[in-house]
Amino acid sequence: MTNASSFPQLVIPNTLAAGPGPGNTDARVLAAFAGAGIADHMQPDVLRGMIECKHMLRSFMGTTNVHTFGVAGTGWSGLDCMMSAVMPGDTVVAFSNGTFSGIDALTLRMKAATREELAADSLNPQPASVTVIEVPHGQSVTADIVEAALAEHKPKWAFMAHWETGSGRINDIRGFSDACVKHDAMGLVDAVSSLGVEDFAIDEFPGVVGWASCPQKGLLCLPLTYAPVSFSDRYIETLKANGAYTYANHPIMEARHWGIVDGQDVEKGAYHRTHSAYAVSAFHEALRINLADGLAKRAQDYVFHEKALRDAVTAMGCEVTSNMTSLVVLNLPAAFAGREMELVQNCRAEGFGIWPTLSAPVQVRIGILNLLTQAAITEIVTKFAQAMNAIGAEVDIDEVLVGLEAHYQSRIAA
């Protein structure tokens, strides 16, 4: 029989989280989480915090959508909530250009499949009503690709990931929205990696009726707090008319606990789930920080620091294939092709948390979420160069750091 002595206390060390996400949570958010009092989920300050969060979220996301709130959990919880309006037999066109948009497309195939189609293969259904447009890894979904697909299939729903973290590619959200308007499709967008990193307002894209993001990337909150979602009136009316096969993440029922009832803000929500006072406190502080920093400045900072990292790894002989500003996806020099996993594992063993891609071809991913300082980027560049040399590269680290310093001095001079 085992007892407590068989399991020593778990101690998790700090690591340099330099991957695609989760990002490095701000210390003020961690303090808010740890400092929250023991309170039940209907305590007045908890409810007040939730009401303030939904208003901050609307400002942060750039929307007047009343149905804007956080879904308890990670980004997958928010995406599942958004996709719950898709019913069996609904026509869908989904665009996939990497690991995560591919999983999103699988989710939509599961949602839209009939009972017979699920019975044929419940874990990988192939519903006749869903068309998945596969765009090769490392390429972006363009306006022309979206326009051609929607013109041909005329779907009820269209889906795209704004930023595909699997390959580090930005997809054309303007072209997607315009095509949805033109062909009367209701657009659904995975904004897990773009919200809080790119400077955009969701109300500027009228073809998109549903948005879902996550707390652990651009928002810089704890992974298990709240996934931001926002739904237009058209989405909500469609949901009301057709229903949804979900309870926990039902958009209308979930909104009630955030003080959104019958399409109106009210002083007090109605019970739907047990919320954590700790999570509400952390989410509230993360939103306060983001609004104080300003999205425009945050986006400019990501552009500047990503270029610093991009130029540094290029100077080491790597080829960057991504165009996201929070993540660099690269091929190692030709002499080291095939050793990507070895390099990544070596880095992770040293507390330097970079990632491989999760689909072929295998590449290396280095992220800078909440690492927007010269010191942080210098540490990343130094550790990566040392890891390269450990597998046999001959990177001149001093020379690379001289180039990095010149990049930062250019900002001071400007």
N, C-alpha and C positions, 0 to 999 in steps of 0.2 A: 504494500500500500504506500502511495506517495503522500507526502505532507509538505507543508510550506517550506521547510528547509531544503527540499529537493529543487526548489525554484528560487534562486537568489533574486533580489530586487533587480528589475530591468533598468539599466542605465543606458540611455541613448546619447551618444556624443554629438557635438556640433559637427556638421560637414559643410563644405562649400557646395551648395546646391546649384550647380552650373549646368542644369539640364533644361529640357523644354517645359518643365513644371512638375510638381509644385515649385513655386518660387520661394524666396527667402522672406518669411513673414516679418513684418515690421515689429520691432521690439515693443512699440506702444500698443500694438494689437495684442501681442502676447500678454502684456501687463493688464490690459482691459479684460482679457479672458480669465486670467488667474485672479484678478481682483474683484470680480463680480461676487456679490453676496449670494448666499444660499436662498434661492427664491423659487416659488412655483411658477409655472408658465403663464398663469393668469394674474400674477402680481402687477399692480398698476404701472410700476416703472418698466417692467418687461414689455408690457403692451404699448406704453408710450414710446419705448425704444423702437419697437417694430413699426409703429406709425411713422416715426421720424425716418426710419430706414427706407420706407417705400418712397417718401418724398425726396430723399437724397438720391435714391436710385434713379428716379425720373430725371433729375438734373444730370446725373452722371452719364446716363444712357442717351440723353438728349431726346426726350419724348414727353408727350402729354397723355400717353396711354394710361388709363386708370389701372388696368390690370398689369401692373408692374410691381414685382415683389421678389422674394427669395424663396427658393425651394430647399428645404432642409436636405443637406447632403453635398455630394460632389457635382461636378459638371454633368455626369451621367444622369443624375436625378433631374436636373433642369432640362436636359434634352428629352428624357422620357416624358416629362410633363408636357413639353411643347409638342411632341409627336403623338400625344394621346388623342388628339383630334382626328388623326388619320384612322379611318375605319375599314373593315374588311371590304374589299372590292373597290375602294377609292383608287382613282388613277393618280399615279405619282411618277414624276421624273426626278431622279436623284443623280447628282454629279459626284463622282468619286475620283480623287487623285492622290490617295495616300491611305495610311492605316486607319486614321480616325474617321474620315469621311466614308471609308469603306464600312466601318462598324456602324456609323449612322445609317448607311444605306441598308445594312442588314436589319437594323431596328425597324426601318420603314417597311421592309419586305415582311417582317413578322407582323407588323401592325395591319398591313393591307391585305394579308393573305386570308383567304376563306378557310373555313373549317376543313374542307377537302384538301386544300393546298397545304395547310399545316400538317394534316395527317400524312401527307406524302413525304414530308421531311420537315419536322417541326423546328429543327435547329438551323436549317438553311433553306427556307421555303423559296420557291420560285413563282410568285404570283404573276398571273398574266397581266394584271393591271399596273404593275410596276416596271419601269424602264430605268436601268442603271447605266449611265453614260460613264464609261471608264476612260479616264485621262491618265496617260503614263506617269509613273512616279517621277517627281522632279519637274513636272510641267504644271502650269497654272490652268485653271478653268477660265476661258476667255469669253467675252461677250458673244463672239460668233458661234462658239460651241453651244452656249445656252440658247441663243436665238434659234439655231437650226433644230435643236431638240424640242423646244416648246412649240415651234411652228409645226413640226411633224406630228407630235403626240397630243397636243392640246390637253394637258393634264389638269386635274383639279388642284393638285398640290405640286410644288416644285421645291427641291431642297438643294442647298449648297453650304459647305463649310467656308466661312469667310477666310480664315487662315488655317491651312492644313499643316499641323505641327509634325506629322509623320515625315514630310519631305521639306518642310520649311518654306512652303509656297503660299503667296497671297493670291486669292482668286478674285475675279472681277465682280465686286458687289454691285457696282453701278449698272453694269451690263445685265446682271441677274435681275435686279429690280425692274429695270426698263422692260426686259423681255416678259416678266411676270405681268406687268401692267398691260402690255400690248396683247398678250394672249390670254388674259383674264385667269391666270393661275395664281394661287395663293402661295407666296413664298415663305419658306421656313429656313432660318439661318442658324448655323452653329457658329457662335461668336466666342467660343471658349478661349481662344488664344488671342483674339484681337481686342476685346473689351478692356479698356484701361491702358492699352499700349498704342493703338492708333487713334488719332483725333478724328472722330466721326460722331454724328448724331443719327440715331436710328430713324427718326421721323423724316429724314431726307431721302429715305428709300421706300416710297409708298407701295411698291410691289411686294414688300415683305410684311407679312401679317404676324409672324411669330419669331421671337429671338430667344436664344438660350445661351447662357455663358456659365462661368464657374467662379468660385471664390479664390482658387489657389494660384492664379496666374497674374493677370494685370491688376486685379483687385488687391492682391497681396494680403489675403486673409488666411486663416487656418483652412486646410482642405475640407474639414468636416464642419462647415458653418452653413452658408446659404449660397445656392446657385442662382444668380439673377436671371429672371425671365421677364419678357414684356410681350403683351398680346394686344393687337388692334381690336376695334369694335367688330370688324368683319370676322375675325377669327372667333371671338367669343360668341357671336350670333350663330356661326356655323356649328360650334361646339354645342350650343344649346339645342339646336335643331336636330343634331345627329347623335349626341351623346358620346360617351367614351367608356372603354372597358378598363377603367382604373378607379381607384378610390383615393389612395394615399397621395398621389400626385395629380389629382384632378384639378385643372387650372382654376375653375370657378370655386370649387370647394376649398382649395388651398388659399385662394385670395381672401376668403371670408375671415380667416384668422388674422389677416393683415389689415382688417378694417376696410375691406372692399366688398360691399354687398349690393347686389342688383345694379352694378355699374357705377356705384357712388362711394365716395369716401365717407366713412362713419367714424364716430369717436371711439368705438370699441368693437372689435371683431367678435366672431362667434367661434366656438371651439371646433377645431378640426384635427390637430395633432398636438402632442406635447412638445413644446419648444424649450430649448435650453437657455436659461438666463446667461450662461457663460457665452454661448454662441451668439446670442443677440448683442451682448456687450462688445464682443470682438468685431462682429460685422458692422456695428454702428461706428466703432472707432476707425475701422478700415475705410469706410465711406467718408468720414470726416477728413481723414488724411488725404484721400484722393481728391476731394473737392478743394481742399486748401492748396494742394500742389497745383491743381489745374491740369486738365487733360492735354491742352495744347503744349504746355511746357514739358509734361511727362513724355509726350510723343516725340518732341524735338530731342529730348535727352536720349531716348532709345535710339533714334537715328544716329546721333553723334557717337555714342558708345559702341553701337554695333559696328560702325565703320572702323573704329579703332581696332576691335577684335578681328574683323574681316581682313583688314590690311595686315595685321600681325600674323595670322595663320597663313595668309597668302605668301608672306615673306618667308615662311618656313617651308614653302613648296607645296602647300595644300591647295586644292581647287574648291572654292565655295560655289555651291549650286543653289542656295536659298536666296529669297528676297524679303523674308521677314526681318523686323528690326529688334526682336527680342531673342532671336535664335539664329545661330550660324550652323548650317549643315554643309559638311565638307567631305571631299575625297582625299585620302592620304596620298602623298607622293607615290608615283607608279611603283617604285621599288618596294613599297610597304603595303601594296594592295593585298587584301586578304588577311591583314593583321589587325583590322579595326576592332574586333571583339577583344583581342589580347590587350590592345592599348587601353580600351575603355575599362576592362576589368582591373588592369594595373592602377589606373587612376582612382577607381572607386575603392580599391583596397587601401589607398592612401587618404581617404576622406575627401577626394575631389570628384564630385558627383556629376560626371558627364554621361551621355547616353549614346547607344547606337540607334540607328533607325530600326524599326520593328518589321520592316518589309524590305524585300530585295529591290535594288542592290543595297548591301549593307554599307552605311555611311556613319560618320561621327557627328553627333549633335552637341553643341555647346551653347547654353543659354545664359542670359544676363538678367533675368527677372529680379528686380529690386537689388541689382548690383551696379547701379548707375553712378559709380565714382571711379576716378583714375586709379585709386588704390585697389579696388576690387578687380578691375579689368587687368591691371598689371599682375595681380596674383594669378588670375586665370591664365594669362598668356605665359607667365613664368612656369607654372605647373604643367601646362600642356607641352611647352617646349622641352622641359625636363623629361616628360613621359615619352616624347618622340625620341629623344636621345637615348633613353633607356632601352628602346627596341632597335637601336642601331643607326638612327639618323644623326646627322652632324649639323644640327642647328646652332648657329652662332647666336646664343641667347642675348649677349650684350648688344649685338647689332640690331636684333629685333626690338629690344627695349629702347634703343636710341630712336628708332622709327616711331615707336609708341609714344615716347616723350614728345617728339615733334608734333604729333597729332594733337596732344593736349595743350602744348604751348600755342598752337594755332588758334585755339579758342580764347586763350588769355589775350593774345595779340589783337584778336578781333574785338 
